[in-house]
Amino acid sequence: MTQSWLISTDLDGTLLQHDGRVSLVSQRVFAQLHQRGHQIVLASGRPWDEMASIAATLHIPCSVIACNGAWIGDTSGKALIEHVIHKDVVVEMTQLLENVQAAVIVTLENERVLLDIGRPSLRRKSIVEPLVQPTDLQMDKIFKITLALDDDNAEEMTDILTSRFGDSAAVVRSDPRTIDINAAGTSKGRGIQEFTQLMGISLEHSIAFGNEMNDAAMLETVSIGVAVANANPNLFPFAKKRTLSSADHGVAVWLSEFFELDGIDIPALAVDAQQAAGQKGGV
């Protein structure tokens, strides 16, 4: 297969293992895809700097669609396209979320902050964002507002927020306990369209992988959308294909078979990766 393809993948629950790392299996598959001239794009709800750290473990050049398509650029932090939430929407949103049973995290240009509304204690990451009052929030560039809920109620809350804000914001579930809010019209699918137009790349030969509803537009946009086995069942209608779960290296397996990669023994590589992880954990 000599045709160059655009290959885009979500991270959490799709490419990454349960420990948040890229497996040895995936590293070797993506290295060979890069050597064959294919364009690799990482697309996630994460901010660009977190994605850059993950991209570094692939050891190949990657483009980045961050914050669900609100930020598009490269791993050096150079932005090509940005979509920020309108200030009026941010003000209305923070007022509405004053007593919500969730931690409210705001992604700015160069940092994340935790708003002193709702229930800040529900934040789930190990990195501690600074706690700020909504009145002290810098409104210039807000790429995403995230709600970290205390139960698996993201779908219901997504419906409520979508009904309230209509066309003034994009509201999407990114996992059972997380909701992402972006500027109106923002999605990974739109991000793929904007990126390919900017780079002069055809969508005729494009593949994307995902596991959650914030991947739906992306899977519909590309020519071959692939859902991993552990995906939200509501995502499956948006995918043309399915692959194994993220834990079973589903992205790497599908790509290895589709592109007929040389010398990629998935079971053997998986065993090597497990052994390496075990040795590292024993140090």
N, C-alpha and C positions, 0 to 999 in steps of 0.2 A: 504494500500500500504506500504509494508515493505522494498522494494528496496530503497537504498540510491541513490539520484540523485544529479548531479551537476547543480546548478541553477545560471546562469549568467545574469546580467542585465546592460544595459546602464543606465546612470543617467539622464542627461539633455534631456527633451522632452520625456522621457520614464518612469523612476521610479519617478523622482522628480515632484513636483507640480510647478505651475508658479512662486511661490515665492522662488523656489530653495530648498525647504525642503522635507523631507520624511514625508508623511502623517501618521496620527495615524492608518489609515486602513492598510497601508503597514507595519508599525512597528509590528502590531499584527500578520499579516500573516507571516512575516519572522521569528518572534519569535517562532511561532508554527512549522514552517519548520525546524528551527534549533533544536528544541526539538525532532523532529522526526529523526534527524541524517543526514539531507541533507546538502550538501556543498554549501555555498553561496559565489559567486564571483561577485565583482563589476568591470565592464569593461567600461572605459571612455577615452575620449581624454584629460581629466584633469590630472594634475600632482598628484603624490601619496599623498602629504600632504593635498591637498584640498579634495581628496577622503577619506582620513582617518577621516577628520572632519565630513563628511557626514556619513561614516560607524559608527561613534560613536553614532549617533542618532538612529541607529537600535538596539543598545544594545546587539549585538551578534557578535561572531567572524566572520570576513570576510576576504577573500583574495582579492588582488587588481591587476587588469590589467590596468595600467595607460598609458597615452600618446599613446593611440591606440595600445598597446601591446609592446611599447618600454621599459617599466619598469614593471616587474612582482615581486610581493613580498607581504608583509603583512602591516598592518596598523601602525606598529611601525617604518616603514621605512627600514626594512631589505629587501634588494633586493635579489631575487633569480636568475633572468635573466635580462640582460640589452642589448638593441640594440641602439647604438649611430650612429648619422649621420657622415659619413666620412668627414674629414676636407676639402678635396678638393671640395666636393659637397657644403659644407657650404659657402666657399669662392665664388664659382661660383654663388650660389644662391643669396647671398647678393649683388653681382655685378649686377645681372639681375634685382633685386628688388629695385634698387637705386631710381627709379622714379615711382614706382608702386603706384596706388591710394589705398593704404591700410596701416594699422599699421602692423609692423613686430615684432612679439614677439617671443623670443627664450626661451625655457625651458631647463635650465641647471640642474645639479644634485640637488642643494638645493635652487634654486631661478629662477625667471623669469625676463628677461630684455627686455626692449623696445629698438629696434635699431633706431638710428638717421638717418633713411632712409625712403623713401616713405612718408606717412602722419601719423606721430605718434599720431596726435590728434584724429584719428579714433578709437583708442582703446576704448572698451565699458565697461570694468569692473571698479568697484569702487576702487579696489586695484591698486595703482600706482606703476608700475615697474620702476626701475631706467633706465634712458636713457643713452645708451652707443653707442660709435662709433663702426662700424664693426671691425675696426683694433684693438680695445681693447677687443674684445670678447674672452672669454676663450673657447678654442676649444676642451678640453679634453673629456667632456661628454655633448654633445648636443643631447637631446632626441627628441626634436620636434621644428619645426619652424611653427608659426601660422600667417596667414594673415587675418586681420580683415578688410573687404572691406566696401566701402561706399554705396554699392547697392547690390541687389540680383543677383550678377554676378558670384557667386562661381563656378557654373558648367562650364561656359566658360573658366574661368581662370584655373580651374583644368585641363581641356583638353589641354590648352596651356602649362602648366608646365609639364604635363605628357609627351607630345610630345617632349619637350625640354630635359628632364632628363631621359626619358626612364627607363632603369632598374637600374639606379644609386640612385633612391629615390622613396619612396612611397608617392603619392600625392592623397589626398582624401578630399571631401567636408564633413564638419561636421555640417553645417547648411547653409541656403541660403546666408549668408554673411561671412562665415568662411571657410578657407582652412587649413588643417593640412599637414605638410610635415615631414615624418619620414625616417629612414634608409630603404634602399631597402629591400623589402620582409616583412616589418613590417605590421602587421594588428592585429585586435582583434581576428580574426580567428586563426592566427598563435599563438597568445598568449594563447588561449584556448588549442590548441594542445600541446604547450610546458608545460603549467601548468599541464595538465592531465598526460602527460608522466612523468614529474618530481615527481608527487604525486602518480603515479601508479593507476590513476583513469580511468575507461573506459568511452569512449564517447558514449557508447551504451545507457546510461541513462543520457542524458544531455539536458538542455533547455536553450535558450537564448532569451532575449527580446531587441528590438532596434527600432530606429525611423529614422536613417539617413544612408547615404552611407558608413560611417566608421563602421557601424554595419553589412554590407552585408556579409563579410567573416565569421564573427562570427555566423550569422544565418545559413549559409551554412554548417559550421563545425559541429555544434551540431546535435543531432538526431531530436530535435524539435525546429525550429526557429520561433519566434512569433514577428510580427510587431504590434505596437500600431496603432490605427485608425488615429492618427494625423501624421503618418510617411510620409516622402518623398515618393510620389507614385512610384518612381523608385526603392524603396526598396522592395515593395510587391512581386515581382517575386522571391526574395531570401528567402522568409518566407513560411513555410508550414502552419502556422496558423496566425490568426489575433485576436486582442482583442480590448477592448475599449480604448479610448484615455488616455493619462497620467492624464488629468484633471479629468477623471472619474475612476481613480484608476485601469486602465486596467491590469497592471501587477498583482496586488493583486487579482483582480476578477478572472483572468485566473488561477492563482495558487491555489486559494481557491477552485475552481471547480474541477480542475484536481486532486488535492490531497485530495479532500473531507475533508477539514479541519473542526475541531469541533468548534461549537459555533461562527463561523465567519459570522456575519450578515452585509454584505457590506453596504447596504443602511443605516442601523442604525449607523454603525461606521462612515460613511461619514457625517451624520448629526451631530454626536458628535464632529467630527473633525472640521466642519465648525463653530459650536457653540464655541468650544475652541479657534479657531482662532479669532472669533469675539470678545470674551471676552479679549483676549490678546491684540488685536488692540485697545480696548477701554481704556486700562490702561494708 
